[in-house]
Amino acid sequence: MVKKQDKSIKEKASKQKEIYACALPKIELRELPSSLPSNRLRLIRINEKKWANGTLLHYYFYERPTDGSNGTWVGSAAQKDVVRKAFQAWKDLGIGLEFREVADREEAEIRIGFMNGDGSWSYVGRDNIDIATDPNKRTMNFGWDLTTDYGWDTALHEIGHAIGFSHEHQNPFSGIVWNEQAVYDYFSGYPNYWDPDTIEWNILRKLSVHEVTGSAWDSDSIMHYAFPAGVIQQPTEYAGGLTPDPGLSPADIEEVQRFYPLLEEVSEPELKPYESQQLMIGPGEQVNFRIRPKYTRRYTIQTFGKADTVMVLFEDADGDPLYIDGDDDSGFERNARIRERLYRGREYILRIRLYYSDIAGQTAVFTY
């Protein structure tokens, strides 16, 4: 991401007050074979938490007096409205993801609480369905007032995590050298009160070079924390503090539009039983198919060829893609495979994103 310096460092640092920071749950990367070539590993890591483009993400606000302890997860109408508008702000960038509020927590991939004192945090991307599977547990929390300018940025930031983006200040290309003791001193005190493991996971730990795109750093990213004076030693221009510009940066917008381009209104090819379809796409690209079963029975859908893919199956419910199942074969010598009962008279959408292919065009999908 591209670093901007259109404001003076002193001007930006002077606006800092106490810094409330996002504390991501500690989810280790899944283990992959150590023998993977670097280029293959990189393509897997930068894509593995992203959603299939065109996914409809349902979000739910906890509302019962028993949610949390004595209703501590329940937010006010004003707080919920900020989050709704933040989802819309991401969507208004012209991306292929869809967002919809639902009244049933069982239907939601993203379940939102407003517990003060528990900080603001979110699961990242597909961890929302791979890790956080209990509908009675939050996948996102807001721990301070969202009706301020800083609260608006907080809402954008946590949704950025939910659609698959990591903390930008942990970019290994940032060149940041921390005054580690100052980091521990600041973030262990008011207003965050973090323990050392939380500080290490969310600040001092650098992402692998395989987890980031490009080699540039965006100090104004919505996914970047503000930092007080004294915690950054290098680059020296930020020794007096770093405050990102408010809102989504140009690089944020470019990145989300690249991962989730607006879907074109085109006819999707039909995947019929016993007829294979070749996947003529490049790394990071996606292809969509329609499945219209003639018989109600259990079907197997599988990729073939030496490639890393994520394959996701949805039911088309009056234009809404409802998630049914998915499989990710990336990093291992097997193929993505879904086995589900499909019903005559219903229509299904199959989305396949390619991470890596050993030989271009030598991957196919088949159903039987």
Backbone torsions as a table, in degrees:
resi	resn	phi	psi	omega
1	MET	NA	152.3	-171.8
2	VAL	-91.2	131.6	-179.2
3	LYS	-86.2	130.9	179.4
4	LYS	-106.5	149.6	174.4
5	GLN	-140.0	51.2	-177.6
6	ASP	-85.6	-4.1	171.9
7	LYS	-119.4	152.0	176.2
8	SER	-69.6	147.0	179.2
9	ILE	-61.2	-40.5	-178.4
10	LYS	-64.1	-41.0	-179.6
11	GLU	-62.7	-43.7	-178.1
12	LYS	-69.8	-41.7	-179.0
13	ALA	-66.5	-31.8	-176.4
14	SER	-67.9	-17.5	-178.3
15	LYS	-88.2	-1.7	-178.0
16	GLN	-71.5	139.1	168.8
17	LYS	-120.9	-152.1	174.0
18	GLU	-63.8	141.2	-174.1
19	ILE	-106.2	111.5	172.3
20	TYR	-88.0	129.3	-173.4
21	ALA	-123.3	153.5	-180.0
22	CYS	-79.3	131.2	179.2
23	ALA	-114.5	98.7	-180.0
24	LEU	-67.1	143.5	170.2
25	PRO	-59.3	145.6	-178.7
26	LYS	-82.4	103.8	177.7
27	ILE	-121.6	110.9	179.9
28	GLU	-69.5	149.8	174.6
29	LEU	-62.5	144.9	177.7
30	ARG	-66.0	147.9	-178.4
31	GLU	-74.1	136.6	176.3
32	LEU	-126.0	156.4	-179.9
33	PRO	-56.9	137.3	-178.8
34	SER	-69.6	-14.9	-177.0
35	SER	-84.5	-1.0	-176.9
36	LEU	-65.4	135.4	173.7
37	PRO	-60.6	151.3	-174.9
38	SER	-59.3	-41.8	-177.7
39	ASN	-67.1	-36.1	177.9
40	ARG	-68.9	-42.7	178.8
41	LEU	-60.7	-42.8	-179.0
42	ARG	-62.9	-44.3	-179.1
43	LEU	-63.9	-34.0	177.4
44	ILE	-69.5	-48.5	-172.9
45	ARG	-65.3	-37.4	-176.6
46	ILE	-78.9	-11.5	-178.1
47	ASN	-112.7	-17.5	-164.3
48	GLU	-68.1	-24.1	178.3
49	LYS	-97.7	-3.6	-179.7
50	LYS	-78.0	150.7	176.2
51	TRP	-79.8	156.1	168.5
52	ALA	-62.8	135.2	-179.9
53	ASN	-64.6	141.4	-175.5
54	GLY	94.4	-2.3	179.0
55	THR	-66.3	137.3	172.2
56	LEU	-94.9	110.7	179.7
57	LEU	-94.7	123.0	179.6
58	HIS	-95.7	135.2	177.1
59	TYR	-122.9	149.7	-172.7
60	TYR	-135.7	137.4	174.0
61	PHE	-102.1	125.1	176.1
62	TYR	-61.7	139.2	-170.7
63	GLU	-138.5	-9.3	-176.2
64	ARG	-83.3	147.7	177.5
65	PRO	-60.1	-20.3	179.8
66	THR	-92.3	-3.4	179.8
67	ASP	-72.3	123.1	-172.2
68	GLY	76.8	-155.4	176.1
69	SER	-98.6	109.3	-178.6
70	ASN	56.8	42.9	174.9
71	GLY	76.4	22.1	-177.0
72	THR	-69.7	-11.2	177.8
73	TRP	-90.5	-7.0	-173.9
74	VAL	-85.9	128.5	-179.1
75	GLY	-102.3	162.3	177.5
76	SER	-74.8	165.4	177.5
77	ALA	-59.6	-38.3	-178.6
78	ALA	-65.9	-40.8	179.3
79	GLN	-65.5	-43.2	179.7
80	LYS	-62.9	-38.1	-179.8
81	ASP	-62.9	-36.6	177.4
82	VAL	-62.4	-43.4	-179.4
83	VAL	-65.9	-42.2	177.3
84	ARG	-57.6	-45.2	-179.0
85	LYS	-67.4	-31.9	178.5
86	ALA	-69.8	-40.4	172.9
87	PHE	-58.1	-43.5	-178.6
88	GLN	-66.1	-34.8	179.1
89	ALA	-63.5	-40.7	175.6
90	TRP	-64.7	-44.4	-178.3
91	LYS	-63.7	-37.2	-177.4
92	ASP	-66.9	-8.5	174.9
93	LEU	-72.2	-8.5	-179.3
94	GLY	83.6	52.3	-179.7
95	ILE	-110.3	164.8	-175.7
96	GLY	-81.9	-16.1	176.7
97	LEU	-70.7	151.4	174.4
98	GLU	-119.9	150.1	178.5
99	PHE	-129.1	136.0	179.3
100	ARG	-145.5	131.7	175.2
101	GLU	-78.1	137.5	178.8
102	VAL	-127.4	157.0	-178.6
103	ALA	-96.1	-4.8	-178.3
104	ASP	-115.0	117.1	-178.5
105	ARG	-62.3	-25.1	179.0
106	GLU	-66.0	-22.9	-177.7
107	GLU	-91.3	-7.6	-168.9
108	ALA	-96.9	134.8	169.1
109	GLU	-82.3	-28.6	-177.5
110	ILE	-119.5	118.6	-176.0
111	ARG	-120.0	121.2	-162.5
112	ILE	-114.1	128.7	173.5
113	GLY	-116.6	166.8	-178.5
114	PHE	-132.1	58.1	-175.9
115	MET	-89.6	109.1	175.7
116	ASN	-63.7	141.6	-179.8
117	GLY	88.2	-9.0	178.9
118	ASP	-104.2	8.1	178.3
119	GLY	71.9	179.0	175.4
120	SER	-111.9	134.1	-175.4
121	TRP	-163.5	166.4	176.9
122	SER	-155.9	150.8	165.0
123	TYR	-70.3	156.0	-175.2
124	VAL	-100.1	120.7	171.6
125	GLY	52.5	-128.0	-174.2
126	ARG	-70.4	-7.0	170.9
127	ASP	-59.7	-22.8	178.4
128	ASN	-61.1	-28.2	178.5
129	ILE	-113.0	-22.0	-178.9
130	ASP	-84.3	-31.7	-175.5
131	ILE	-110.3	-50.2	-173.4
132	ALA	-92.0	80.5	-172.1
133	THR	-97.8	-12.0	-176.9
134	ASP	-83.2	116.9	-177.8
135	PRO	-65.1	-13.9	178.9
136	ASN	-94.1	11.8	177.1
137	LYS	-123.2	144.7	-178.0
138	ARG	-71.6	148.7	167.1
139	THR	-110.2	-7.1	-179.9
140	MET	-151.8	143.5	175.5
141	ASN	-139.1	145.8	171.8
142	PHE	-118.0	121.7	-171.6
143	GLY	-107.7	7.0	176.2
144	TRP	-149.7	172.7	-173.9
145	ASP	-61.3	126.4	-180.0
146	LEU	-95.3	-3.6	-174.9
147	THR	-85.5	5.8	174.4
148	THR	-98.3	171.4	176.0
149	ASP	-59.8	-41.2	179.6
150	TYR	-66.9	-36.5	177.3
151	GLY	-64.1	-37.2	176.2
152	TRP	-61.4	-45.3	177.6
153	ASP	-63.7	-34.8	177.3
154	THR	-61.6	-44.7	179.3
155	ALA	-61.7	-44.5	176.9
156	LEU	-61.1	-41.3	-177.7
157	HIS	-62.4	-49.0	-176.6
158	GLU	-68.0	-35.9	175.2
159	ILE	-66.3	-35.1	174.3
160	GLY	-57.0	-41.4	174.6
161	HIS	-63.3	-44.9	-175.4
162	ALA	-61.1	-27.1	178.3
163	ILE	-96.7	7.0	166.4
164	GLY	115.5	11.0	-176.2
165	PHE	-104.6	144.8	-175.8
166	SER	-98.2	178.3	177.4
167	HIS	-70.2	126.7	-177.5
168	GLU	-72.2	-30.3	-179.8
169	HIS	-69.6	-10.0	175.7
170	GLN	-95.9	7.0	175.4
171	ASN	-58.8	124.8	-177.5
172	PRO	-66.8	-13.2	179.4
173	PHE	-95.3	6.1	-177.5
174	SER	-68.3	-28.0	-175.1
175	GLY	76.0	9.6	-179.1
176	ILE	-70.5	128.2	169.3
177	VAL	-113.2	120.0	-174.3
178	TRP	-88.7	146.4	159.6
179	ASN	-84.4	92.3	-167.6
180	GLU	-61.4	-38.7	179.7
181	GLN	-64.4	-37.8	178.2
182	ALA	-67.0	-36.0	177.0
183	VAL	-63.0	-48.2	179.5
184	TYR	-62.1	-42.0	-178.0
185	ASP	-63.2	-44.5	-176.2
186	TYR	-70.1	-51.3	-171.2
187	PHE	-80.8	-11.1	172.8
188	SER	-83.4	-12.5	179.8
189	GLY	-103.1	-168.2	178.9
190	TYR	-59.8	136.7	7.3
191	PRO	-102.2	6.9	-172.7
192	ASN	-96.2	-41.8	179.2
193	TYR	56.6	45.9	-178.9
194	TRP	-81.5	150.1	171.9
195	ASP	-84.2	166.5	-176.4
196	PRO	-57.6	-36.6	-179.2
197	ASP	-64.7	-39.7	178.8
198	THR	-65.8	-39.9	177.9
199	ILE	-64.6	-43.3	179.3
200	GLU	-62.9	-46.1	-174.9
201	TRP	-67.5	-38.5	-171.5
202	ASN	-98.6	-12.0	-177.7
203	ILE	-130.5	-62.8	-169.6
204	LEU	-73.4	-30.2	178.5
205	ARG	-67.0	127.6	175.6
206	LYS	-93.6	141.1	174.6
207	LEU	-66.7	154.4	172.5
208	SER	-66.7	149.0	176.5
209	VAL	-60.5	-19.7	180.0
210	HIS	-78.2	-12.4	-175.3
211	GLU	-94.8	-4.5	-175.0
212	VAL	-122.1	153.3	178.0
213	THR	-95.6	142.6	178.6
214	GLY	68.4	-165.2	-178.3
215	SER	-134.2	16.4	-178.9
216	ALA	-106.5	162.4	-176.8
217	TRP	-122.0	135.4	-179.4
218	ASP	-112.0	97.1	-177.9
219	SER	-71.5	-8.7	177.7
220	ASP	-105.2	8.6	-179.8
221	SER	-60.4	146.1	173.8
222	ILE	-63.6	-17.9	-179.8
223	MET	-91.7	9.8	-178.8
224	HIS	-104.3	135.4	173.0
225	TYR	-71.4	159.9	159.3
226	ALA	-84.9	151.4	179.6
227	PHE	-134.7	141.1	179.4
228	PRO	-77.5	169.2	176.3
229	ALA	-60.4	141.5	171.5
230	GLY	97.6	-11.7	-177.9
231	VAL	-94.2	-21.9	178.0
232	ILE	-104.8	123.7	176.4
233	GLN	-91.4	-39.0	176.8
234	GLN	-139.5	144.6	-5.1
235	PRO	-60.5	141.4	-171.5
236	THR	-64.7	-23.2	179.9
237	GLU	-66.9	-13.6	179.1
238	TYR	-105.2	12.6	178.2
239	ALA	-62.1	-28.5	179.0
240	GLY	-87.3	5.9	178.5
241	GLY	118.5	159.9	-179.7
242	LEU	-137.5	122.2	175.6
243	THR	-126.4	109.9	178.4
244	PRO	-60.7	149.4	171.5
245	ASP	-57.6	146.2	-179.3
246	PRO	-68.2	155.3	175.5
247	GLY	80.0	-174.6	179.8
248	LEU	-76.2	131.8	179.2
249	SER	-81.7	162.8	175.4
250	PRO	-55.3	-37.0	179.7
251	ALA	-70.5	-35.3	174.2
252	ASP	-57.9	-46.2	-177.1
253	ILE	-64.6	-44.2	179.2
254	GLU	-61.7	-41.5	-176.8
255	GLU	-67.2	-45.6	-177.2
256	VAL	-70.3	-33.6	177.3
257	GLN	-70.2	-28.7	177.8
258	ARG	-73.2	-43.7	-179.8
259	PHE	-73.1	-34.9	-175.3
260	TYR	-128.2	67.3	-179.7
261	PRO	-64.6	149.8	178.3
262	LEU	-59.1	128.7	-177.1
263	LEU	-73.3	132.9	179.0
264	GLU	-79.2	148.3	177.5
265	GLU	-80.4	81.9	180.0
266	VAL	-124.6	156.5	177.6
267	SER	-72.6	124.2	-179.5
268	GLU	-86.0	134.5	-179.5
269	PRO	-62.3	149.8	179.6
270	GLU	-89.9	134.5	174.9
271	LEU	-98.4	110.2	-176.9
272	LYS	-102.5	151.8	178.8
273	PRO	-56.3	135.1	175.8
274	TYR	68.1	15.8	173.9
275	GLU	-122.3	114.6	-177.9
276	SER	-80.4	152.3	176.1
277	GLN	-123.4	123.7	179.6
278	GLN	-74.8	140.0	-179.5
279	LEU	-96.7	94.6	-178.0
280	MET	-93.7	64.3	-178.5
281	ILE	-133.1	161.2	179.9
282	GLY	-100.4	174.9	179.6
283	PRO	-55.6	132.6	-179.8
284	GLY	85.2	-9.9	-179.3
285	GLU	-89.2	166.0	-173.6
286	GLN	-135.6	148.2	174.5
287	VAL	-130.6	145.2	-177.2
288	ASN	-121.3	142.3	178.8
289	PHE	-129.6	156.9	171.9
290	ARG	-105.9	141.7	175.7
291	ILE	-125.3	123.4	-179.5
292	ARG	-124.5	89.6	-173.4
293	PRO	-63.7	136.9	174.0
294	LYS	-86.2	-21.3	-179.0
295	TYR	-133.1	147.0	173.6
296	THR	-83.5	114.7	179.8
297	ARG	-169.5	177.9	177.0
298	ARG	-83.9	130.2	-180.0
299	TYR	-115.6	150.3	171.0
300	THR	-112.2	129.3	177.5
301	ILE	-119.2	128.1	-171.9
302	GLN	-148.3	145.4	172.0
303	THR	-89.9	159.4	177.3
304	PHE	-134.9	147.9	-179.8
305	GLY	109.6	166.6	-178.5
306	LYS	-88.8	95.4	-176.6
307	ALA	-157.1	160.4	173.4
308	ASP	-106.9	122.5	-178.7
309	THR	-139.2	158.4	162.9
310	VAL	-117.5	131.7	-176.3
311	MET	-123.1	128.1	-175.1
312	VAL	-130.3	134.8	-178.5
313	LEU	-111.9	131.8	177.6
314	PHE	-124.8	152.5	166.2
315	GLU	-96.2	133.9	176.8
316	ASP	-84.3	102.0	-178.5
317	ALA	-103.0	90.0	-178.5
318	ASP	53.7	44.0	177.2
319	GLY	93.0	-8.6	178.0
320	ASP	-100.3	121.7	177.4
321	PRO	-78.7	112.2	-179.7
322	LEU	-100.1	122.7	-175.9
323	TYR	-62.6	132.8	176.1
324	ILE	-112.5	-53.0	-176.2
325	ASP	-163.6	164.4	177.1
326	GLY	-157.5	162.7	176.8
327	ASP	-149.1	142.7	-179.8
328	ASP	-126.0	114.8	-177.6
329	ASP	-99.9	9.0	-169.5
330	SER	-63.7	134.8	176.3
331	GLY	91.4	-7.8	-175.6
332	PHE	-127.2	156.0	-175.1
333	GLU	-86.7	63.1	174.0
334	ARG	-145.6	178.9	179.3
335	ASN	-117.2	151.2	177.4
336	ALA	-63.8	138.5	-173.8
337	ARG	-147.3	130.4	175.0
338	ILE	-124.5	133.2	175.7
339	ARG	-127.5	111.9	-175.4
340	GLU	-143.3	154.7	174.1
341	ARG	-82.7	121.6	178.7
342	LEU	-111.7	151.1	-170.6
343	TYR	-115.2	134.4	175.0
344	ARG	-58.9	139.2	-179.9
345	GLY	89.5	-9.1	175.7
346	ARG	-106.1	162.1	-178.6
347	GLU	-123.3	143.0	-175.4
348	TYR	-127.2	153.9	178.3
349	ILE	-119.0	127.8	175.9
350	LEU	-111.3	122.4	178.6
351	ARG	-114.7	131.1	180.0
352	ILE	-127.5	120.8	174.7
353	ARG	-106.2	130.5	-179.6
354	LEU	-93.1	125.7	172.9
355	TYR	-86.9	-48.7	-170.8
356	TYR	-156.1	141.6	174.3
357	SER	-133.4	133.7	-178.5
358	ASP	-64.4	-40.2	177.5
359	ILE	-132.8	124.6	-176.8
360	ALA	-56.2	131.6	176.2
361	GLY	81.5	-1.1	-176.2
362	GLN	-98.4	38.1	177.0
363	THR	-130.8	142.8	-178.9
364	ALA	-143.4	164.9	175.2
365	VAL	-124.5	147.2	-171.8
366	PHE	-146.2	143.6	174.4
367	THR	-130.2	147.5	-179.6
368	TYR	-152.3	NA	NA
